[in-house]
Amino acid sequence: MIVKTLETERLILRPFEETDFEAVHSYASVAENVQYMLWGPNDESQTKAFIMQAVAQSKEKPCKNYQYAAVLKASQKLIGGCNLAILGNDEAEIGWILHRDCWKQGFGTEMGKRIVEFGFCELGLHRIIARCDTENNGSWRVMERIGMRREGCFLEARPANKFSDKKYGDEYLYAILKDEWEIQKEISYYNSLPVIFDGFIDIPDLTDGEIELYCIAKKPAIPEKKWVPAYAFEISRDGNRVGEINLRIGYTDGLYYGGQIGYSVDEQHRGHGYAAKACRLLVPVIRAHGMKKVLITNNITNIASKRTCEKLGAKLIRVARLPEWHDLYKDDLRFVNIFEWSVD
């Protein structure tokens, strides 16, 4: 694939040209600018050699190293560069550099997001990695902002930075899988959905003639824990408890994996479809809070819960690997089914 021009909100990412020498050398020749790089600072011959190599690589078929010059849309000024190098087995490594005058303005994040998108959407990659010196706070923070995970810290795995009196430096390895990237897009979508919460509502009669739901708790949000407001209901039949169902109001990263609805039916009352019936009874409350879609998640081994979602007509979005920060991961779960239920 020939290197084509990419765009971000503020940048044009295009193949390098021989006429880029002056702009590239303005950052590649400065020790502070390349302090944590494995190369540099460059003399003129080294910068010229890099540009010639980048131009040549952009014409290779297939291209193995996509080298991009980062150019400001507003001024057409070249302020840095980034690249994606194919490693084989549907994997690639990415990197970037910016002129120090353009640090701390979000340009690194823009470049990183765009080349990750390019790698997954247009090159069909499965995994993308990035590396940096552990002291290069700006670089690993960009990696985290574009959704990469820190996979490891390798001691004395690279030459020390240019101003260190040590011989070796430690190295972080970050990575992101295509599934993880797609999940991040899905989370952004759900977090953008409308929700109304001006306080808890008065609960109407919730019954289908067979079971009833009784509100037993209204739990306020706990922002420091990133918990949203929630209702807890007892599921009852003929005045006797048969289970419990909870409804969480809102959308968050955590609820993508944990869902807005959680239910449990007491063992002696299972097999009667009470969970699905209870979910349907929640629809007026869900709508009262302006929500049109809710997520229901379950352990991949929980066949009964999966069947409940299927009875509701919920759509299986994916089987997702739980991130280590999630409470469900701490409860020893590793994968969950994620269902979307539309109630509009």
N, C-alpha and C positions, 0 to 999 in steps of 0.2 A: 504494500500500500504506500503510495506516494505521500509525503508529508504535506498535509493541507493546512490552511489557515484556520485557527480556532479563535473564538471570541469569548470574553467575559463581560461583565458590566462595564469595566473601565479599561480593559486591555485587549489588544490584538496579539495573538500568539502565532507568529509566522516563522517560516524557515529562515535561518541566518543567511545573510548576504555578505559578499566580500567588502562592501562599503560600510559594514557595521564595525569595522576595526576600532575606530576612535572611541565609540560608545562602549564597546565591550572592554577595551583596554582600560577605560576609566575606572572600572570596578575590579577587573581581573588583576591589575598591577598593584593594588593597594592591600597591604598586609592586613589591616583591620577588616577589610571587606571579605577577605578569604581566610580569616583566622582559623576557622574550623574545617576548611576544605582539605581534601587529600592532595590538592595541587596548589600551585601558586606560592607567593605572588609571581605573576608572569612577567617575563621580559617581552619585548615586542615580537620576537620570533615565535615565542610560545603562543601568544594570543593569535597571531596570524595562522599558526599551525592548527589551533583549535577551530578557527573559523573555516579554514579549508576542509578540515575533517568533517565538520558539521554540514557544510554544503554538499560534500561528497556523499555522506550518509543519507541525506535527505533524498538523494536520487537513486539509492539502492532499491532493488526489487527482489525480494521483499525488504522493506526497511526494518532494520534491527534496533536502531536507536533514533527515536524521534526527538530531535533537538529543536527547541523553539526559542526565538527571541521574543521577549516581552516588551511590547510597545504601547505607550499610552495613547488611547484613542484621541484624547483632547489635544495633545501637542505633537503626536507622532514621534515622541522621544523614546529611544530604547533605554529601558531602565534595568534590565536583567534578563534572565533566561531560565528555562526549565527543560526537563527531558524525561522521556519514558524509554527505558532500555529493556528489550525483550530478553528474558532469561531462559526461555524454553518451558515446555509443559504448561502452557497457558498462564505463565507468571511473568511479571515485569517489575522493574525497580524504577522509582521516580526520584527526582531531585530538583532543586531550584536554587537560584541565587538572585539577590537584588542589590542594586547600588545602595550604599549605606544612607544616601539622602532620601531613600524611599522606604526605609525600615519603619515598622510599627504603623503602617497605614492600611494593612489588610491585603496588600497585593500578593503576598505569598499564599495566603488562603485562597484567593481567587484563582491563582495559577494551579495550586494543588487540586482544588475541586474540579477544575476543568479537565486536567489531564487524567484524573481518576475516572471521570465520566467518559472521556475519550477511550480509555483503556477498556472499560467494561462494555460500553455501548457499541463502539465501532470496531474494536479489535477482538471482542469476545473473550477477554481474559477472565480467568477464574480467581486470581490472587494478585495483589499489588503490594510491594513492600517498599520501605524507605529506611534509611539509616542516618544516624548523626552522632556526633560527639555528645556525651552525656552533659557536658557543660554548655552546649548550644541550646539554651532555653528557648530562643525564638523559633528554632527549627522544629524541636519536638512538640512545641505548643501548636504550631501549624499542623503537624501530623495529627494531633488530637482534635483540632478544630475541623479537619476534613474527615473525621470519623475513623481514623486508624487506631488500632490497639497496640499497646506496648507488649511485645511478645518476649522480650528478653533484654538483659544487660550483659554485654560481653566484656570482661575485664581485660584491659590492655590489648585491645583488638585492633587498634589503629594508631598511626603516629599521633603524638600529642599535638595540641593546637599550637599555632605559630609563636605564641608568646609564653609558652609554658617552659619551665626548666626540666620537665620530665621528658623521657624518651617516648613513652606510650600513653595513650588516652583510652578511656573506656567508651564503649559504643552501645547505643540503644538500637534495637531493631523493632520497627513498627510494621503492621500489616493490616490489610483489609480484604475480605472476601467479597465476591460479587453479591452473594446473598446478604451480607451485612450492609452493603451499600444500598441495595434495594430496600431493605428494612428501614434504613434511615429516611429514604424518600417516603415510604409508607407512613412512618411516624410523623413526619412533617405534614403529610396530608391530613391525617386524623387530628393532629393538634390544631389544624386550621379550621376544623369544622365548628359550626355555631353551637353555642351552649348558653343557656340563661340561668343564672342563679342569683336571685334577689332575696334569698332566704328559703327555708324549707316550706313546702306547701302543706295545706291541710289535705290529708289523704282521703280520697273518696272511697266508697265501698268497693272493694276489689274481690269479686267473686264470680265464678262461672256456673254457680249452682251446685258444684261438686266440692270445690275447695274454696277457702277464703284466705286472704293475706291480711295479717294484722301488723301494723307498724309497731315494733317494740323498741326502736331507737332511731334517733336522728343525730348523726355524728358529724360535728363541725369539722371543717378543714383544719389540717395541721401543716401550715406552709413549710416549717422547718424540716418536716419529714416528707414533703411533697405529696401529702395525702389530700385528696379532694373531699368535699362533703359527701356523705353517704347515708342511705336509709337501710335499716335492717328490718326484715319482716319475718314473722312466723308463718309457716304454711300450715293451715289447719283444715281438718275434715271432721264434720259432725262434732265440733268443739274440742277435738283432740289434735295435738301437735303431730305433724308428719314430717316436718323438716324446716329449713330456713333458707331464705334467699336475700341477697344484698344487692343494692343498686348504688353505684358510685357515679357522681355527677361531674362530668368534665372529661378532658382528654389530656393525658400526660405521657411522657416516655415510659413510665412504669406501667401505666394502664394498657399500653400496647401489648405488653406481655401478660398482664394480670387480668385485663378485661374490666368492663363496666358492671358486668353481672357475675355474681358468684352464687352457687346454690349447693345445698346438700340435703338429701332425703334420708331420714332415719332408716336404718337397715330393714326393719320389719315392715316398712311401707314401700319398699322399692318394687319396681316392676309395673307400676300403674300410670306412668307418664306424668307424675305430679310436677317434676322439674320443668318440663316444657309448658305445662298448663300455668304454672306460677310465673314463668317468664312472660307469657302472653298477658297475664293480668297486670304486669308492670307497665304496659304500653302507655296508658294515660299519664302516668307519672313521668315517664321518659319524655313524652311529647310536651308535657307542661314545662319542662326545662329546655325546650327548644332543640332537643337532640333528635336527629333523624337516623343515626346509625350508632350501634353499640357493638363492642367487641366482647366475645365470650371465649375464654381460653380454657384449655384442659390438658392435663397430662396425657402424653401420647399413648399411655397404657390404659387410660380410662375410657373403655369402650362405651360404657353407659352414658357418660357425659357427651361423648362424640355423637351418639345416636340422638340425644336430646337436641343438640344443635341441628342435626339433620332434620328432625321433626319440625323444627321451627322454620326450616327453609333457609337457614343461615349458610353463607358461602365460606368454604375453607379458603382462607387467604394463603396460608403457608404453614409449614412446620418450622418453627424458629428455635434456634439455639439461644438459650438464656444467657444474658450477660452476667458476669460475676457480681456486679453491684446489686442485682435484683434480689429481693427477699426470697423469691421462689428458688433461686439458685442456692441461697443459704439454707433452704429446706431440702437440699439434695436433689432438686429437679434439674435436668439439663436441657430438655426439649419440651416445647408445648405446641399444641395445635392452636392456631389463631383463626377464629371464625368471625365474620362480619354479619350482623343481623340488621337489616333495614326495617325501620318501623314507620317510615313516612307514608 
